[in-house]
Amino acid sequence: MTSAWRRPWPRIRHWLYWTHRWLGIGGCLLFVMWFVSGVVMMYVGYPNLTDEERLAGLSPLRFGQAAVSPSAALEALPKEARAQPPRRMVLEMQGGTGAGPVWRIVDARGGRHTVSARDGRVPAPVDAAQAEAIARDFSGHAGARWAETLERDQWTVPQGLNPLRPLHRIEVGDAAGTELYVSQRNGEVVRDTTRSERFWNWLGSVPHWIYFTPLRADPPLWHDVVVWLSAACIVSAVTGIVIGILRVRLRRRFRNGAVTPYTGWMAWHHIAGLIGGFFVLTWIVSGWLSMNPNGWFQRGGVDAAAMARYTGAGTSPFLWPPATLPAGEGADAPREAVLLWFDGKPLLQLRDAKARSRVVDAVSGEPAFIAKEDILRAAARLRPGSNITEAVLQTGEDFHWYGHHRERIVPVWRLQFDDPARSWIYIDPASGQVAGSNDGNLRLRRWLFNAAHSLDFPWLIQYRPAWDLVVWLLSIVGAVASASGAVIGWRRLRRKPKPAAVPGARHALRRS
């Protein structure tokens, strides 16, 4: 150590140990919780109504009953909701209430609307008895019973459900303990949970994300709590790694031949921390970055105006009813019809009970065909003033386009632009719709969060259980380091302070 460091070093070392000791007492408990709950989340995700579950619960479409055209349905919306083309417009059956086919519309601002496709009226709010009937039809269980009407509970805290609140909670009465949530506003089934999901989420997502209802109901407060807790744990981890390196001896070992001067729980904490400290640090830093502190990783995406230019939505009338539609029976029958436009051409995406899709021309009813040249010509409107430098038909997943816990469309067109953001836009070749996008900023976040936090490298997650074994091993090492630190901290807190020495007492004892 140079002479410049000799004078301040004792004070620096004192604050290094003091910071790690007192931040570590609480930080180690959080680390243990995060490691254990993270393993649970590998197998049980937060409750969510998947597309497959939602479509399986819908009745087959009755196009003959859908007399109201899309344009007429839009006219039934409030003036501000129809000022711009809708984000999404879907025809589906609303079971249980006798409403028949309905148009589900998401406006440009994210508002949710429902219009009867039978008579063009906006349905009244759904009461408890109607919600029961909807749930019975959706689940196929005649014993479904209304439990309560609520704004939010532990399983409906995400902000994406805000346009659909209040919600009716319906107990289905099946062996799995399924509960359905039905929107009071429009009768949509928006979430399902099972007894097993609810139990494991109390050990998984809820503690891991600090996702407790009173806190999560206030998004800015929840964000700040998670960011600052994570920041404190980062400091605890960094100081621990520095102390661990300072106290280890690999060549000139201690008298008993050990590389650590500690014994018992302190030795476990020291060695496990040295082995797993780097992974503990990368996990907590990447988790902190996932909260997008200071707005560093804002998503660019495709703005509404560019999307309207690309799709040409509304530039040509959507003729209704369609001339012909592919027939289907049972699970093959369409459960929903999604209205799409591509380059000003109206299309229908028909989805069956197994979430399989067919895209047809809305005028002829024939299968749609979209050529590469059509996609490239239309895609130029997504980034005006920029050029497409590369267009690749991606037939498999890669580092930036992969599923893991969600489905990804393949094959997919990947278009790379030379704009300042270095945008990549993914387009579904079957429908011509934008399936996703990223830019240089988000690709960096992919490395800093997804790769560092979830270890979701394609070469690893495609060969499970290899991914499981790696995550389990690292989680065990991190949990041992954290649990031993928690034990040490608990013992220190329980230690009784030594009585202060009375001045002159030692001298008096010697004289006596």
C-alpha positions in Angstrom: 0.0 0.0 0.0 1.5 3.4 -1.0 2.1 6.1 1.6 -0.7 8.2 0.1 -3.2 5.5 1.3 -1.7 4.7 4.7 -3.2 7.6 6.5 -6.8 7.5 5.3 -6.9 3.7 5.0 -7.9 2.9 8.6 -10.9 5.3 8.4 -11.8 3.9 4.9 -11.6 0.3 6.2 -13.7 1.3 9.3 -16.5 2.7 7.1 -16.3 -0.3 4.7 -16.9 -2.8 7.4 -19.5 -0.6 9.1 -21.5 -0.1 5.9 -21.4 -3.8 5.0 -22.3 -4.9 8.5 -25.4 -2.8 9.0 -26.7 -2.8 5.4 -26.0 -6.5 5.3 -28.2 -7.3 8.2 -31.3 -6.4 6.3 -29.8 -6.9 2.8 -29.0 -10.6 3.5 -32.7 -11.3 4.4 -33.8 -9.7 1.2 -31.2 -11.6 -0.8 -32.4 -14.9 0.7 -36.0 -14.0 -0.1 -35.0 -13.1 -3.7 -33.1 -16.3 -4.3 -35.8 -18.6 -3.0 -38.6 -16.8 -4.6 -36.7 -16.5 -7.9 -36.4 -20.3 -8.0 -40.2 -20.6 -7.4 -40.8 -18.2 -10.3 -38.9 -20.5 -12.7 -41.9 -22.8 -12.5 -45.0 -20.7 -11.4 -45.5 -17.3 -13.0 -47.8 -14.6 -11.8 -51.5 -15.4 -12.6 -52.5 -14.4 -16.1 -55.3 -15.4 -18.5 -53.3 -16.6 -21.5 -54.6 -16.4 -25.0 -55.1 -20.1 -25.1 -57.2 -20.1 -21.9 -59.3 -17.1 -23.0 -60.0 -18.5 -26.5 -60.8 -21.9 -25.1 -63.5 -20.3 -22.9 -65.2 -18.4 -25.7 -68.1 -19.8 -27.7 -67.7 -20.3 -31.5 -68.5 -17.2 -33.5 -71.9 -16.7 -35.1 -71.1 -14.4 -37.9 -74.7 -14.5 -39.1 -75.8 -12.7 -35.9 -73.2 -9.9 -36.3 -75.4 -7.4 -38.3 -73.5 -4.3 -37.1 -70.6 -3.3 -39.3 -67.2 -2.2 -37.8 -67.8 1.4 -38.9 -71.2 1.4 -37.3 -69.7 0.0 -34.1 -67.1 2.8 -34.0 -69.8 5.4 -34.4 -71.4 4.2 -31.2 -68.3 5.2 -29.2 -67.8 8.6 -27.5 -66.5 11.3 -29.8 -63.0 11.4 -28.3 -62.6 7.6 -28.6 -63.2 7.6 -32.4 -61.0 10.6 -33.1 -58.3 8.2 -34.3 -58.2 4.6 -35.6 -58.6 2.1 -32.9 -55.6 0.1 -31.7 -57.6 -3.2 -31.8 -61.0 -4.3 -32.8 -62.2 -7.8 -32.3 -65.5 -9.7 -32.8 -66.3 -12.4 -30.2 -69.2 -14.0 -28.4 -70.2 -12.8 -25.0 -71.7 -15.9 -23.3 -74.0 -16.3 -20.4 -76.0 -13.1 -20.9 -77.6 -13.7 -24.3 -75.8 -10.7 -25.7 -74.5 -12.7 -28.7 -71.6 -11.3 -30.7 -69.9 -8.1 -29.5 -67.3 -5.8 -30.8 -64.4 -5.4 -28.3 -62.6 -2.1 -29.1 -59.4 -0.7 -27.7 -59.2 3.0 -28.7 -56.0 5.0 -29.5 -55.7 6.1 -25.8 -56.0 2.5 -24.5 -59.7 2.9 -23.4 -61.8 -0.3 -23.6 -65.2 -0.3 -25.2 -67.8 -2.9 -26.0 -70.6 -2.6 -28.7 -73.2 -5.2 -29.4 -72.7 -6.6 -32.9 -76.4 -7.5 -33.0 -78.0 -4.1 -32.5 -75.2 -1.6 -32.1 -76.0 -0.7 -28.5 -73.4 -0.2 -25.7 -74.3 -2.8 -23.1 -75.0 -1.7 -19.5 -72.5 -2.6 -16.7 -72.5 -6.3 -15.8 -74.1 -7.1 -12.4 -73.2 -10.0 -10.2 -75.8 -12.4 -11.6 -74.7 -11.7 -15.1 -71.0 -12.1 -14.1 -72.0 -15.5 -12.7 -73.6 -16.6 -15.9 -70.6 -15.4 -18.0 -68.3 -17.4 -15.7 -70.4 -20.5 -16.0 -70.4 -20.4 -19.7 -66.7 -19.6 -19.9 -65.6 -22.3 -17.5 -68.2 -25.0 -18.2 -69.0 -25.3 -14.5 -72.6 -24.9 -13.5 -71.5 -24.3 -9.9 -69.7 -21.0 -10.5 -70.7 -18.5 -7.8 -70.1 -14.8 -7.4 -67.9 -14.0 -4.4 -67.4 -10.2 -4.4 -67.0 -7.1 -6.5 -63.7 -5.3 -6.0 -61.4 -2.7 -7.5 -58.3 -4.8 -7.0 -56.8 -7.6 -5.0 -53.5 -9.4 -4.8 -54.0 -11.0 -8.2 -55.4 -8.0 -10.1 -53.0 -5.3 -9.2 -51.3 -4.7 -12.6 -52.2 -1.4 -14.1 -53.2 -2.9 -17.4 -56.5 -3.9 -15.8 -57.4 -0.4 -14.9 -59.7 0.3 -17.9 -61.7 -2.8 -16.9 -62.3 -2.2 -13.2 -64.3 -2.9 -11.1 -64.0 -6.6 -11.3 -66.4 -9.4 -10.2 -64.5 -12.3 -8.5 -66.2 -15.6 -9.3 -65.4 -18.9 -7.6 -65.8 -21.6 -10.2 -66.1 -24.5 -7.7 -63.8 -27.0 -9.5 -61.1 -29.2 -8.0 -58.4 -26.8 -8.9 -60.0 -24.0 -6.9 -60.2 -21.8 -10.0 -61.3 -18.2 -9.6 -62.3 -16.0 -12.6 -62.4 -12.2 -12.7 -65.1 -10.6 -14.9 -65.1 -6.9 -15.8 -68.1 -5.1 -14.5 -67.7 -2.6 -17.3 -68.0 -4.9 -20.3 -68.3 -8.5 -19.2 -64.9 -9.7 -20.3 -63.2 -12.5 -18.4 -59.8 -10.8 -17.7 -58.0 -13.1 -15.3 -58.0 -16.6 -13.8 -56.2 -18.1 -10.9 -56.0 -21.5 -9.3 -55.4 -22.5 -5.7 -52.0 -23.8 -6.6 -51.0 -20.6 -8.4 -52.1 -18.4 -5.5 -50.2 -20.5 -2.9 -46.9 -20.6 -4.9 -47.1 -16.9 -5.8 -47.0 -16.0 -2.1 -43.6 -17.8 -2.2 -42.6 -16.5 -5.6 -43.8 -13.4 -7.5 -45.3 -11.5 -4.6 -42.2 -11.3 -2.3 -39.8 -11.3 -5.3 -41.4 -8.2 -6.8 -42.5 -6.8 -3.4 -45.9 -7.0 -5.1 -48.1 -6.4 -2.0 -51.5 -4.9 -2.9 -51.4 -1.7 -0.8 -47.9 -0.9 -2.2 -48.5 -2.0 -5.8 -51.7 0.1 -6.0 -49.5 3.2 -5.9 -47.1 2.6 -8.8 -44.7 5.6 -8.2 -44.3 4.6 -4.5 -43.8 0.9 -5.4 -41.2 1.9 -8.0 -39.3 4.1 -5.6 -39.3 1.4 -2.8 -38.0 -1.3 -5.1 -35.3 1.0 -6.6 -34.0 2.2 -3.2 -34.1 -1.2 -1.6 -32.2 -2.6 -4.5 -29.7 0.3 -4.4 -29.0 -0.4 -0.7 -28.4 -4.1 -1.5 -26.0 -3.2 -4.3 -23.9 -1.2 -1.8 -24.0 -4.1 0.6 -22.9 -6.6 -2.1 -20.1 -4.4 -3.4 -18.7 -3.7 0.1 -18.9 -7.4 0.9 -17.0 -8.4 -2.2 -14.2 -5.9 -1.4 -14.0 -7.1 2.2 -14.0 -10.7 1.0 -11.1 -10.1 -1.3 -9.1 -8.2 1.3 -9.5 -11.0 3.9 -8.7 -14.0 1.7 -5.3 -15.6 1.4 -4.6 -18.0 -1.4 -0.8 -18.2 -1.3 0.3 -17.1 2.2 -2.4 -18.9 4.1 -3.4 -18.6 7.7 -1.8 -20.7 10.5 -4.4 -23.5 10.2 -3.9 -23.7 6.4 -7.2 -22.1 5.6 -7.8 -19.3 3.1 -10.1 -17.5 5.4 -9.4 -16.2 9.0 -13.0 -17.0 10.0 -14.7 -20.1 11.4 -18.3 -21.3 11.6 -21.0 -19.1 10.0 -18.4 -16.4 9.2 -16.3 -18.8 7.2 -19.4 -20.0 5.3 -20.3 -16.4 4.6 -16.8 -15.5 3.5 -16.2 -18.4 1.1 -19.7 -18.5 -0.4 -19.6 -14.8 -0.8 -16.3 -15.0 -2.7 -17.7 -17.8 -5.0 -21.1 -16.3 -5.6 -20.5 -12.6 -5.0 -20.2 -11.7 -8.6 -23.5 -13.4 -9.5 -25.2 -11.9 -6.5 -24.0 -8.5 -7.6 -25.1 -9.0 -11.3 -28.5 -10.3 -10.2 -29.2 -7.3 -7.9 -27.8 -4.7 -10.4 -29.8 -6.2 -13.3 -32.9 -6.3 -11.1 -32.4 -2.7 -10.2 -32.0 -1.8 -13.9 -35.2 -3.6 -14.7 -37.0 -0.8 -12.8 -35.6 1.6 -15.4 -34.2 4.0 -12.8 -33.9 7.6 -14.0 -35.7 6.6 -17.3 -32.5 5.2 -18.8 -34.2 2.6 -20.9 -37.3 4.2 -22.4 -39.0 2.1 -25.1 -39.2 3.8 -28.4 -41.5 1.5 -30.3 -43.6 2.6 -33.3 -45.7 5.7 -32.7 -49.4 5.7 -33.5 -49.0 8.1 -36.5 -46.3 5.9 -38.1 -48.4 2.8 -37.5 -51.5 4.4 -39.1 -49.4 5.2 -42.2 -48.1 1.6 -42.3 -51.4 -0.2 -41.9 -53.5 2.3 -43.8 -56.3 1.6 -41.3 -59.5 3.3 -42.3 -58.4 4.3 -45.7 -60.7 1.8 -47.3 -64.1 0.6 -45.9 -64.3 -2.7 -44.1 -67.1 -4.4 -45.9 -69.5 -6.2 -43.6 -70.5 -9.0 -43.5 -67.5 -10.7 -45.2 -68.4 -12.5 -48.5 -67.3 -15.9 -47.3 -65.4 -17.3 -44.4 -63.6 -20.6 -43.8 -65.9 -23.0 -41.9 -64.8 -24.9 -38.8 -66.3 -27.2 -36.2 -65.5 -27.8 -32.6 -62.1 -26.6 -31.5 -61.4 -25.5 -35.2 -64.3 -23.1 -35.3 -63.2 -19.4 -35.0 -63.5 -18.0 -31.5 -62.6 -14.4 -32.4 -62.1 -12.4 -35.6 -59.5 -9.6 -35.3 -59.8 -6.8 -37.8 -56.5 -5.9 -39.4 -55.3 -3.6 -42.1 -52.1 -3.9 -44.1 -51.2 -1.2 -46.6 -54.8 -0.1 -46.7 -56.1 -3.6 -47.4 -58.6 -5.0 -44.8 -57.9 -8.5 -43.4 -59.5 -10.8 -40.9 -57.4 -12.9 -38.5 -59.5 -15.8 -37.3 -58.3 -17.6 -34.1 -59.7 -20.9 -32.9 -59.9 -22.5 -29.4 -56.2 -23.5 -29.6 -55.1 -20.0 -30.5 -54.2 -21.1 -34.1 -54.6 -18.3 -36.6 -55.7 -18.0 -40.1 -55.5 -14.6 -42.0 -58.0 -14.1 -44.8 -58.9 -11.3 -47.2 -61.9 -9.5 -45.6 -63.5 -9.0 -49.1 -63.0 -12.4 -50.7 -62.6 -14.6 -47.7 -59.6 -16.2 -49.4 -56.3 -16.9 -47.5 -54.2 -13.7 -47.5 -50.8 -13.6 -49.2 -48.4 -10.7 -48.4 -45.2 -10.6 -50.5 -41.9 -9.4 -49.3 -41.9 -6.4 -51.6 -45.3 -5.3 -50.2 -43.8 -5.4 -46.6 -40.7 -3.5 -47.6 -42.7 -0.8 -49.4 -45.1 -0.3 -46.5 -42.4 -0.6 -43.8 -40.6 2.4 -45.2 -43.4 4.5 -43.7 -42.5 3.3 -40.2 -39.2 5.2 -40.1 -39.6 8.2 -42.6 -36.2 9.5 -43.8 -34.4 6.2 -42.9 -33.5 3.2 -45.1 -34.0 -0.5 -44.5 -30.4 -1.8 -44.5 -31.3 -5.5 -44.0 -34.4 -7.6 -44.3 -34.1 -11.2 -43.0 -36.8 -13.8 -42.8 -36.0 -15.2 -39.4 -37.1 -18.9 -39.1 -36.0 -19.5 -35.5 -35.4 -17.7 -32.3 -32.2 -15.9 -31.5 -30.7 -13.7 -28.8 -33.1 -10.8 -29.3 -36.2 -12.6 -30.6 -37.0 -15.5 -28.3 -39.9 -16.8 -26.2 -38.8 -18.5 -22.9 -41.9 -17.5 -20.9 -43.9 -16.2 -23.8 -44.7 -17.1 -27.4 -42.9 -15.6 -30.3 -44.0 -15.5 -33.9 -41.7 -17.5 -36.3 -41.0 -17.2 -39.1 -40.8 -13.4 -38.8 -39.4 -10.6 -41.0 -36.6 -8.7 -39.2 -36.1 -5.2 -40.8 -33.1 -3.2 -39.7 -33.1 0.6 -40.2 -30.3 3.1 -40.4 -32.1 5.7 -38.2 -30.2 7.2 -35.2 -31.9 4.7 -32.8 -30.7 1.7 -35.0 -34.2 0.3 -35.0 -35.1 -3.3 -35.7 -38.8 -4.0 -36.5 -40.3 -7.5 -36.6 -43.2 -8.1 -39.0 -45.5 -11.2 -39.1 -45.3 -12.4 -42.7 -48.8 -14.0 -42.5 -50.7 -10.8 -41.5 -48.2 -8.0 -42.2 -48.6 -6.7 -38.7 -45.8 -5.3 -36.5 -45.0 -8.1 -34.1 -42.3 -6.3 -32.1 -39.5 -3.8 -32.2 -36.3 -2.8 -30.4 -33.5 -0.3 -30.8 -29.9 0.0 -29.6 -31.0 1.1 -26.2 -33.3 -1.9 -25.7 -30.7 -4.3 -27.1 -28.3 -3.0 -24.4 -31.0 -3.5 -21.8 -31.3 -7.1 -23.1 -27.7 -7.7 -22.0 -27.9 -5.8 -18.8 -31.2 -7.2 -17.5 -32.5 -10.3 -19.3 -29.2 -12.0 -19.9 -27.7 -11.0 -16.5 -30.8 -11.5 -14.4 -32.6 -14.5 -16.0 -29.7 -16.1 -17.8 -32.0 -16.5 -20.8 -29.3 -17.2 -23.3 -30.8 -19.1 -26.3 -28.2 -21.8 -26.2 -29.1 -22.4 -22.5 -32.9 -22.1 -22.4 -33.3 -24.3 -25.5 -31.7 -27.2 -23.7 -33.5 -27.4 -20.4 -32.9 -28.7 -17.8 -29.4 -27.2 -18.4 -30.8 -23.7 -17.7 -32.6 -25.0 -14.6 -29.4 -26.7 -13.2 -27.3 -23.5 -13.7 -29.8 -21.2 -12.1 -30.4 -23.7 -9.2 -26.6 -24.0 -8.6 -26.0 -20.2 -8.6 -29.1 -19.6 -6.5 -28.0 -22.1 -3.8 -24.5 -20.5 -3.6 -26.1 -17.1 -3.3 -28.6 -18.3 -0.7 -25.9 -19.8 1.4 -23.9 -16.6 1.3 -27.0 -14.6 2.2 -28.4 -16.9 4.9 -25.0 -17.1 6.7 -24.9 -13.3 6.6 -28.4 -13.2 8.1 -27.4 -15.5 10.9 -24.3 -13.5 11.7 -26.3 -10.3 11.7 -29.0 -11.8 14.0 -26.3 -12.9 16.4 -24.8 -9.4 16.4 -28.1 -7.8 17.1 -28.7 -10.2 20.0 -25.3 -9.6 21.5 -25.5 -7.7 24.8 -23.4 -4.5 24.9 -20.4 -4.7 27.2 -20.7 -2.4 30.3 -18.7 0.8 30.0 -15.6 0.8 32.1 -15.7 3.1 35.1 -12.8 5.6 35.0 -10.2 4.6 37.7 -11.7 1.2 38.4 -8.8 -0.8 36.9 -6.4 1.3 39.0 -8.4 0.8 42.2 -8.5 -3.0 41.6 -4.7 -3.1 41.3 -4.3 -1.2 44.5 -6.6 -3.5 46.4 
